[in-house]
Amino acid sequence: MQQYVGWHVADARRVQAVAGLLEPHLLALIDDFYAEIERHPEARKVITGGKAQIGRLKGTLLKWLQELLAGPYGSEYVTRRWQVGWRHVEIGLDQVFTNVALSRLRKGLIASLEDRWTGDADELRNTRRSLNTLMDLDLAIIEDAYQSEYVARQQRSERLAAIGQVAGGVAHELRNPLNVIKTSVYYLLNARSPSEEKKAEHLQRISRHVTLADGVITALSSFAKMPVPSLQPCSIGQCVQEALETNLPPDTVRVTMDFPASLPPVLGDIDQLRIVFANLIRNSREAMPNGGALSIDGRTVEDYVEVTVADTGVGISPEDMHRIMEPLYSTKARGLGLGLAIARAILDKNRGSMQLTSQLGQGSSFTVRLSAILP
């Protein structure tokens, strides 16, 4: 930074040469500095320790000004300036107050220098320029430290918020299947002479909801580290059918599928693509709590196969449309917010894409496009 602004040994010597001239007036500058702070509530609010704290802060500022004038201006000096910026983040002082505070101190130092200067006018001009350059460097270091620490703390806060959001979503997603499992286990342990059909029914429920719970864990693991797909020719109709069978909508939802026999195979990892369509079907099902219609259609468009999953559900608001595929973003009251993000990540790795159209109150339509394997 010194090299960039043209700071040289001569500049350091000029500033150090006037240290003795300016030091007797530093306390008056500091008193003026804190008197002005008293008139600005936003700056004053970070001082919570009363007169005792102001006394300590005045001592710290005096030391800072003495070091400014005395140097040396090496790595230790930079470290101490960096700590000033870090401390401002810690106490919650906005960086703008540092900028204007340094401006006030600069003005006071320059005025004191000009009032007491008795030497050559050219040398005064050079000394003033050196002092201004030094204070610019100080401000740059403090501001860089402030921004670095502020961003680091913000990122930590966002990570904690994300962890809390994920934890809440996982708890909700796992609690439902665990409650079903618990109910079935209670029945099997306590029912008197249950029929073989009832036993089988509850064992199937347990198996099905263990699979659901495992799916939540798999979804998180898959999103954290999506495996490299094994791209092979696969039947998209078969893939969608298998996804539908593991995510059957209730009887109140009418399901139609249309996959022409002439539909070519697509290039993709069928296990990963099954996750995509399972998520889309599950989304559609949850968007129609009072019933509706779910249609899944496949067609060939040039060198691609397109599959549209459309529902007559609640739809998505325009405000949510651009964020609906972001990780951890959900429009549901309780939801993990990973389904669509995982679907998009899978399609990216499988050389595919997905488009969404939706109208609030009328339904949504997701269209998946994959490379067709043509004869």
N, C-alpha and C positions, 0 to 999 in steps of 0.2 A: 504493500500500500504506500509506503514511504517513497519507493521508487516511482510508482505510478504518478503521484502528485508532485514529484520533484523535490522531495525533502532531502536536504544534504546536511553534512556536518556543520556547515556554516550557519544553517538555520538553527540547529540545536545550540550553537554557541551564542547566537544573538539572543535567544530566549533566556538562556541561563545567565547572560550578562545583565539582564534587567530584573532578575529575581530579587536582588536586594532592594531595587528601587520600588518594586510593587508589593513586596511582602508586608510592609507596615500597614498597607491599606486593605489587606485581604479580609480582615475581620469586619470592616465596614461593608464590604461587598456581600459577605455572608449574612450579616444582619439584614441588609436590604433584600437579599434573596428570600429569606424565610418570612420577612414581613409581607412580601408580595404573595407568598404561598397562602398566608392567612386570609387573603382576599379572594381566594379561588377554592370553593368547596370541593371540587372534583380532585384537586391536588391535595387539599388538606385532609381529605378523608382517610388517606393511607397512613397518616400519623395518628396512631391510636394510644400512644404512651404519654401524651401530655408534654409538659415542659421538660421532663427528664429525657424523653426521647429526642426532643428538639435539640437539647444540649448535646446529646451524643451525635446527632446528625450534623450539627454544626462542626463538631470536632472532626468528623469523617470528611466533610466538605473542605475543611481547612487543609487536611492532609492531602486531599486530592489536588487542590490548587498548588500546594507546595511542590508536589511531585510533578505537576504540569510544568512548573517553572524550572525545576532543578534537574529533571531527568534522572538517570540516563534513559533513553527511549528504546530499550531493547525488549526482549521476550518477557521479562518479568513485569515490565511496565504494561505491556499488552495484556498480560494475564490479569493484572489488577483492574484494568479498564473493562475487561470482559466480565469480571465479577460484578461490576456496577450494573451492566445490562441484565445479568442473571438475577440480581437482587431485585431489580424493578419488576420483573415478572413475578417473583415470589411474593412481593407485597401488593401486587395488583395495580401498579402505577402504569398508566398508558404511556407508550413511548412518545407520544406527542408532547407530553409535559417535559420530558427530558430534552427534546429538541428546543423548545422555547426557553427552558431553564438555561441551557448552554448559551443560547442567544443573549440572554440577559447578563450572564456572567462575562461573556465575550465583550459585550458593550461596556460593562464596568471596567474590565481590565484595560481595554483600549483607551477609554477615557482617562483612566489613572495614568497610563503610560504617556499619553499626549500632554496631560497637565504638568507632569514632572520632568519631561524630557528637556535636557539642556544641550544636547549634542547636535550633530549635523542633521539637516533635514532629510537628506537621502538615506542616511542610516536609520532614521526613525521610520521612514517608509519601508525599508527592508525588514526592520524588526517587526513592524506591525504585520507585514505580509507573512513572516515566519510564524508569528503567534497565531494568526488566523489559520494557517495551514495546519499547525499542530492541533488546534481545537477542532478543525474539520476531521482530522485523523481520529481524534478521541471520540468524536460523535459517531463516526463510521464504525469503530470497534464496538462501542456500546450498543449501537443499533443492530449490528450483526449478531452480537451476543443475545440481545433481546429477542430478535426474530428466531434465532436457532432454538433458544430455550422455550419460547412461546409455542413454536410448532411442535417441538418434542412433547411438551405437556399436553397439547391438544391431541396429538396422535395417541398418547397413552390414554387419555380420557375417551377417545373414540373407540379404542380397542376394548376398554373396559365396558363401554356401552354395548359394543357388538357382542362381547361375551355374555353380557346379561340378556341381550335379546335372543341370542342363540340358546342360552340355557332355558329361558322361558318357553321358547318354541319347542325345544326337545322335550322338556317336561310335559308340555301339553300333548305332543304327538305320541309320547310313550305311555302317558297315563291312561289313555283310552284303551289300548290293547291290553295293558296290564290289568285294568279293572275287569275286562271281559274274561281274561284268563283266571283271575282270582275268583270270579263268580262261578265259572265252570268247575274249577278245582273244588270249591266249597260244595257244589252240587254232587260231584263224584264221591267226595268223602263222606257226605252226610245223608244222601238220598237213601231211602229204604227200598231195597229191591228194584233199582232202576232197570228198565228194559235195555236190551242190547242196542236197540235203536237210539235210545237216549244217551247211552254211554258213547256210542259212535258219534252222535251229534255234538256232544260237548268236547270230545277229543278233537274233532275236526275244527271246532271253534278255537280251541287252544292252539292247534297247529297253524290255523289261518292268522291268528293275531300275533303269534310269535314271528311269523313271516313279516307281518306289518311292522312290528317293532324293529326287526332286523333291517327292514327297508329304510327306516329312519336313520339308523346308524350307518348303513351302507351309503345313503345319500350324502351324509356329512363327509364320510371318508372319500367318496367319489369326487365331491366338490373340492375337497382339500387337495386331492391329487388324482386328477382324472387320468386313468390308465390310457396308454397309447392304444387306439382301436386296431382291431384286426379286420382290415377292409376285405370283404369277400362278397361275391354275388349273393343276394338274399331276397326272399319273397317279402315284399312290404305288406301284402295282404295277410300273410301268416303272422308277421310280426305284430301287426295291429290287433289281430284276433286274439293272440296270446296276451297282449296287454289288456284288452277288454275283459278277458276271462278272469284276470286277477284283480280287476277293479270294477266289478259289475255294478251299474247304477241300480237304484231301487226300482220297484215296479212302477212308480209314478213317472219314471223317465222312459220315454219311447226311444228306442235305439234303432237306427237304420245304418246299414253299411253298403257301399257300392264300390266294388273293386272288379273291373272288367277282367275277363279271362286273358285278354290280350295284353294286359299290363306287364311291361318288362320287369325283370329283377333290377334291384338297385345295388349300388356299391356302398357297403357300410358294414359296421359291426352290429350284427342283429341283437346281441345282448344289450349293447348300449342304446340302440334305437328303440328297443322295447321299453327302456326307462323313459325315453322322450315321450312316447305315446301314452305310457301309463300316467305320467305326470299331467299330460294334456287332458286325458279322459277324467282323471281325478279332479282336476280343476273345473271341468265342465260340470261334473256331477255335483260338486260343492256349490257351484253357481246357480243350481236349480233346486233349492231346498224344498220347494213346493211342487216339484215336478216340472216336466217340460219335454223337449225333444233334443236328442243328441244324434247328429248325423256325421258319419265318417266316410269320405269319398276319396277315391284315388283316380288319377288321370295322368296321361302322358302330355307333356308340354315341351315340344322340341326335344332337346337331349336330356330332359329331366322327368322325374316322376314327382308329382305334387300330391300331397295328402292333406285334406282340409278336415279339421275337427271343429265342428260348429255346434253351438248350443243356443237355447232360447232363455238363457239365464238373466242374471241381474245386470250384466254388462260391466264395463270399466269406464270410469269417468275420464274426461280428457286430461285432467291434472295427473292422473295415475298412469296414463298410457306410456309416457316416455320413461317411467321408472319401474314398470311392472316386472321387467326381467332382470332387475338389479338384485344381487345377493342380499338376503336379509330384509328385503322390502316386500311387505305383504299388505293386501287390502282387507284381509280377513281379521276379525277381532282377535282370533288366536291362530297363529300360523307361523311356520318356520321361515317362510319366504325364500326357499331354496329351489323349489320345484322347477320354475321357469328358468332360473339362472343355470341350473344343472342342464336342462334341456338345451339351452342355447350353447353352453360350453361343449356338450356332446356333439351337437350338429356342427359346430366349428371344426372339431377334430375329425368329423366324418364328411367333411367337404360339403356340408349342407347349409341350409339357412332356414329362417322362420320369419313369417310376417304375421302381424296381428291387425285385425280390424274389429272394432267393437262400438256398440251404441248403448249408452246407459239405459237400462230398463228393457232392452230388447235382445241382448245376447252378444256373444263374442265368437270370433272365427280365427283359428290359428291354422296357417298354411305352411306345411313343411315341404321343402324342396330338396330332393336328393338326385345325385347323378344316376341316370338310367344306363343300363347295359343293353345296348341295342344290337340286333343281329347285323 
